[in-house]
Each structure stands twice: as structure tokens, then as C-alpha cells.
Amino acid sequence: MGELAEDVTLLLLSTEEWRPLGYLHGDACRGAVGMAFLTEEWVSGGPPPTLDSLRRDMPKESGTASPRVLDALLGSGRVELQKPQGRLARIFSTGQAKYWRVVDQAGRQAIFDRITASLDGTPPPPLRDATIAVILFASGKWERTGLDGPEPRPRVVAGPGLQPWGPRGACAQQLATGTAVPLGVTQPDVLPLIARALQLGDRVSQMR
């Protein structure tokens, strides 16, 4: 277990720059990685998350999700932790945000290529890739992944909700709203439920 969370985490990190992930309370990356843990059983053929389970499990899962997945990725050599430079930096590093970078460039690129191919295809994406896309989009971290290019394109935000700025983000939005349903899925309300929970974040317990 944890493969979905590893995919999401590698997409949220970079091979070129150091990035924090899930350190601060309220960081949407915490919710994204936590949701990946909560949905892995479903994408592997198990029962889907429910309203009650998300309200109950998402807050506690989000708090521990990032350290869990980063420890696993660090142990397998797929990411590296930035080491403080100098004696003073080491002294004051305790309690500070940690910064990470992807070492497994080929592995991250393979995930990236798979997701882009799924979102660019004519049929709807398979469930696994669709779930990753919805998690990244609904958590507000889509642009961090580079899935629609290295820089945000000019966009006009009109009306409520997150607005995509590229074609793959638009596909993710359709999956998040239930306009599109993953290939072979017969429960079209699950991904919209996941998206609503991510958009609420710390207020997920109030979700109705």
C-alpha cells in the first residue's frame, strides 16, 4: 500500500528544485497525499470512500501522510532531503520545514508520461490516473506538477470553484465534477465526492 501516494508525491516534488511538502498545517499537499492513501484501496478494486469515512479519516490521515510517504521514498532512494549547510543552519534546522528533491528522475517522468497520455487520450482515463488527476486538481496543486506546462497560462477566473488553465487541467476538472467518468467505472459520484472533500480541506468534517 502507498503506491498511489508515492505517485502523487513525486508529481508534487521536482527533479530540479528543492520543495517543502506538507510541513505547515493547512498545506494542501497534506490533504492531497492523505487522500491518495485513503483512495488506494478503491483504485485497487476495493470499496470506494464514503462521505462518513472521509469526514472521519481525512483529518487524521492528512496529518501523518506526508512523513509516511517521504520516509518510504527516502528509504528507497527515490527522493533526497536537503541537508542544512553550515553549523548555524544545522542548529536552527530543528522544527523548520524540510525540503525535498526527486532523485528518481526516470520514475517521476514515467508517472508524468502515463498521466499525460491518459488525460490526452480519446476515452476517459483509467481509474488510477483519473483519481491522481482529481486529487492534484481539487487540492489546488495542479500547476505545481507541470502537467499543463512549466508556467501558468493567462486565465480568467469566473464563478465559484477552481478553474483549469490548460487542456489536461480541464480534463481533470471534468472528472472532478462528474462530467466525465473514468473508464469502466460504474460509480460516477465518487470522484466528485473526493474533490469536494479536498476543496474543503480542514473543514471536511462539515461536509454534507
ZIGISUL-V619685 format. One record per residue. N is the residue number from 1. RES is the residue in one small letter. SS is DSSP state (helix for helix, strand for strand, loop for the rest). PSI is psi in degrees with one decimal (* if undefined). NEAR is the number of other ideal C-beta (glycine too) atoms within 10 Angstrom. Layout:
[[N RES SS PSI NEAR] [N RES SS PSI NEAR]]
This chain:
[[1 m loop 149.5 8] [2 g loop -2.5 16] [3 e helix -38.3 14] [4 l helix -42.1 24] [5 a helix -36.1 27] [6 e helix -41.3 21] [7 d helix -47.1 26] [8 v helix -43.6 28] [9 t helix -43.8 28] [10 l helix -33.7 24] [11 l helix -30.5 24] [12 l helix -22.9 23] [13 l loop 176.8 25] [14 s loop 152.9 16] [15 t loop -11.5 15] [16 e loop -28.1 8] [17 e loop 155.3 9] [18 w loop 135.5 13] [19 r strand 142.0 17] [20 p strand 160.7 16] [21 l loop 109.1 24] [22 g loop 18.3 26] [23 y loop -47.4 15] [24 l loop 141.9 9] [25 h loop 132.6 9] [26 g loop -7.2 9] [27 d loop 123.4 19] [28 a helix -19.8 18] [29 c helix -32.8 24] [30 r helix -46.0 26] [31 g helix -38.1 28] [32 a helix -48.3 29] [33 v helix -39.8 31] [34 g helix -41.5 29] [35 m helix -33.6 30] [36 a helix -40.5 25] [37 f helix -42.3 21] [38 l helix -23.1 22] [39 t helix -4.1 26] [40 e helix -40.0 18] [41 e helix -39.5 14] [42 w helix -47.9 20] [43 v helix -16.1 19] [44 s loop 7.9 12] [45 g loop 3.0 7] [46 g loop -170.4 10] [47 p loop 150.8 9] [48 p loop 158.3 16] [49 p loop 151.1 19] [50 t loop 170.6 12] [51 l helix -47.5 14] [52 d helix -41.3 9] [53 s helix -35.7 13] [54 l helix -42.7 23] [55 r helix -34.9 16] [56 r helix -43.9 13] [57 d helix -27.7 17] [58 m helix -43.5 27] [59 p helix -43.3 17] [60 k helix -32.0 10] [61 e helix -41.0 20] [62 s helix -33.1 27] [63 g helix -27.4 13] [64 t helix -4.6 14] [65 a helix -48.9 27] [66 s helix -49.5 24] [67 p helix -38.4 15] [68 r helix -48.9 16] [69 v helix -35.3 26] [70 l helix -37.5 22] [71 d helix -41.9 11] [72 a helix -43.2 16] [73 l helix -36.6 23] [74 l helix -42.2 14] [75 g helix -31.0 9] [76 s loop 2.7 12] [77 g loop 18.8 9] [78 r loop -20.2 19] [79 v strand 163.4 24] [80 e strand 152.2 15] [81 l strand 131.4 11] [82 q loop 126.8 13] [83 k loop 135.7 9] [84 p loop 138.5 15] [85 q loop 120.6 9] [86 g loop 158.8 8] [87 r helix -45.3 8] [88 l helix -39.2 9] [89 a helix -38.4 11] [90 r helix -37.4 11] [91 i helix -43.5 9] [92 f loop 5.0 11] [93 s loop -21.4 14] [94 t loop 128.0 7] [95 g loop -1.5 6] [96 q loop 161.3 11] [97 a loop 141.6 12] [98 k loop 146.7 17] [99 y strand 139.5 17] [100 w strand 155.6 22] [101 r strand 146.1 15] [102 v strand 127.8 22] [103 v loop -38.5 16] [104 d loop 75.1 18] [105 q helix -41.4 12] [106 a helix -39.2 7] [107 g helix -45.1 17] [108 r helix -41.4 21] [109 q helix -36.7 13] [110 a helix -41.7 13] [111 i helix -46.0 18] [112 f helix -48.3 16] [113 d helix -38.3 10] [114 r helix -44.2 16] [115 i helix -43.7 23] [116 t helix -39.7 16] [117 a helix -39.3 11] [118 s helix -42.6 21] [119 l helix -23.8 24] [120 d helix -12.9 11] [121 g loop 163.3 13] [122 t loop -48.0 4] [123 p loop 161.5 10] [124 p loop 153.9 19] [125 p loop 157.3 24] [126 p loop 163.2 16] [127 l helix -44.6 21] [128 r helix -50.6 20] [129 d helix -36.1 23] [130 a helix -40.0 26] [131 t helix -43.6 26] [132 i helix -44.5 27] [133 a helix -43.5 29] [134 v helix -41.9 26] [135 i helix -45.6 31] [136 l helix -39.3 27] [137 f helix -49.6 28] [138 a helix -24.3 30] [139 s loop -7.1 26] [140 g loop 16.3 16] [141 k loop 17.7 20] [142 w helix -47.4 24] [143 e helix -27.1 18] [144 r helix -24.5 18] [145 t helix -22.2 23] [146 g loop 13.6 13] [147 l loop -21.1 22] [148 d loop 24.2 21] [149 g loop 167.2 12] [150 p loop -21.9 6] [151 e loop 145.8 8] [152 p loop 137.6 12] [153 r loop 154.4 11] [154 p loop 137.7 5] [155 r loop 157.6 11] [156 v loop 124.5 6] [157 v loop 116.1 9] [158 a loop 126.1 7] [159 g loop 176.8 5] [160 p loop 160.7 6] [161 g loop 166.5 12] [162 l loop 141.9 18] [163 q loop 131.9 13] [164 p loop 154.0 18] [165 w loop 6.5 19] [166 g loop 169.5 17] [167 p helix -34.1 12] [168 r helix -36.2 22] [169 g helix -35.8 25] [170 a helix -37.5 16] [171 c helix -42.5 24] [172 a helix -38.5 30] [173 q helix -40.8 21] [174 q helix -39.7 20] [175 l helix -38.2 27] [176 a helix -27.5 26] [177 t helix -6.0 15] [178 g loop 3.8 14] [179 t loop -35.5 12] [180 a loop 147.6 19] [181 v loop 134.9 18] [182 p loop 153.0 23] [183 l loop 123.5 14] [184 g loop 0.2 9] [185 v loop 134.7 17] [186 t loop 7.6 6] [187 q loop 81.4 13] [188 p loop -9.0 13] [189 d loop -6.5 11] [190 v helix -49.4 21] [191 l helix -41.4 29] [192 p helix -35.1 16] [193 l helix -43.7 17] [194 i helix -43.2 24] [195 a helix -42.2 24] [196 r helix -41.8 17] [197 a helix -42.2 25] [198 l helix -38.6 27] [199 q helix -30.1 19] [200 l helix -30.0 17] [201 g helix -121.2 18] [202 d helix -15.5 13] [203 r helix 17.4 10] [204 v helix -28.6 21] [205 s helix -16.8 12] [206 q helix -2.3 8] [207 m loop 136.4 15] [208 r loop * 5]]
